[in-house]
Amino acid sequence: MNSYHNIQFTYLEGFQIRFDSSDKTPAHTSQSHQLFYLKEGEATFTIEGSTIALKKNELCLIPVNTSYTYQST
C-alpha cells in the first residue's frame, strides 16, 4: 500500500486475455491485485493450492503476492 499526503491506496490491475484451451500459465505472483473477468468460456484458477472454476461473466480477484495459475477449460 502506498501513501501520498496521508491518502492510502492499493494498486489494482485488470487484463483482457485470450488463450487457447491448451494454454496454462505457470504459477506466479504479482506486486498488485489482479482482477480477471471471464467474458466467455470457462477457466480454472488455482490460487495458493485451491482450485476454482470460473464461468462466463464471473470475476476473480487475486490479492497481492498470492501464487496463482489459470487455464482455459
Secondary structure as a PSIPRED ss2 file (coil, helix, strand):
# PSIPRED VFORMAT (PSIPRED V4.0)

   1 M C   1.000  0.000  0.000
   2 N E   0.000  0.000  1.000
   3 S E   0.000  0.000  1.000
   4 Y E   0.000  0.000  1.000
   5 H C   1.000  0.000  0.000
   6 N C   1.000  0.000  0.000
   7 I E   0.000  0.000  1.000
   8 Q E   0.000  0.000  1.000
   9 F E   0.000  0.000  1.000
  10 T C   1.000  0.000  0.000
  11 Y C   1.000  0.000  0.000
  12 L E   0.000  0.000  1.000
  13 E E   0.000  0.000  1.000
  14 G E   0.000  0.000  1.000
  15 F C   1.000  0.000  0.000
  16 Q C   1.000  0.000  0.000
  17 I C   1.000  0.000  0.000
  18 R C   1.000  0.000  0.000
  19 F C   1.000  0.000  0.000
  20 D C   1.000  0.000  0.000
  21 S C   1.000  0.000  0.000
  22 S C   1.000  0.000  0.000
  23 D C   1.000  0.000  0.000
  24 K E   0.000  0.000  1.000
  25 T C   1.000  0.000  0.000
  26 P C   1.000  0.000  0.000
  27 A C   1.000  0.000  0.000
  28 H E   0.000  0.000  1.000
  29 T C   1.000  0.000  0.000
  30 S C   1.000  0.000  0.000
  31 Q C   1.000  0.000  0.000
  32 S C   1.000  0.000  0.000
  33 H E   0.000  0.000  1.000
  34 Q E   0.000  0.000  1.000
  35 L E   0.000  0.000  1.000
  36 F E   0.000  0.000  1.000
  37 Y E   0.000  0.000  1.000
  38 L C   1.000  0.000  0.000
  39 K C   1.000  0.000  0.000
  40 E C   1.000  0.000  0.000
  41 G C   1.000  0.000  0.000
  42 E E   0.000  0.000  1.000
  43 A E   0.000  0.000  1.000
  44 T E   0.000  0.000  1.000
  45 F E   0.000  0.000  1.000
  46 T E   0.000  0.000  1.000
  47 I E   0.000  0.000  1.000
  48 E C   1.000  0.000  0.000
  49 G C   1.000  0.000  0.000
  50 S E   0.000  0.000  1.000
  51 T E   0.000  0.000  1.000
  52 I E   0.000  0.000  1.000
  53 A E   0.000  0.000  1.000
  54 L E   0.000  0.000  1.000
  55 K E   0.000  0.000  1.000
  56 K C   1.000  0.000  0.000
  57 N C   1.000  0.000  0.000
  58 E C   1.000  0.000  0.000
  59 L E   0.000  0.000  1.000
  60 C E   0.000  0.000  1.000
  61 L E   0.000  0.000  1.000
  62 I E   0.000  0.000  1.000
  63 P C   1.000  0.000  0.000
  64 V C   1.000  0.000  0.000
  65 N C   1.000  0.000  0.000
  66 T C   1.000  0.000  0.000
  67 S C   1.000  0.000  0.000
  68 Y E   0.000  0.000  1.000
  69 T E   0.000  0.000  1.000
  70 Y E   0.000  0.000  1.000
  71 Q E   0.000  0.000  1.000
  72 S E   0.000  0.000  1.000
  73 T C   1.000  0.000  0.000
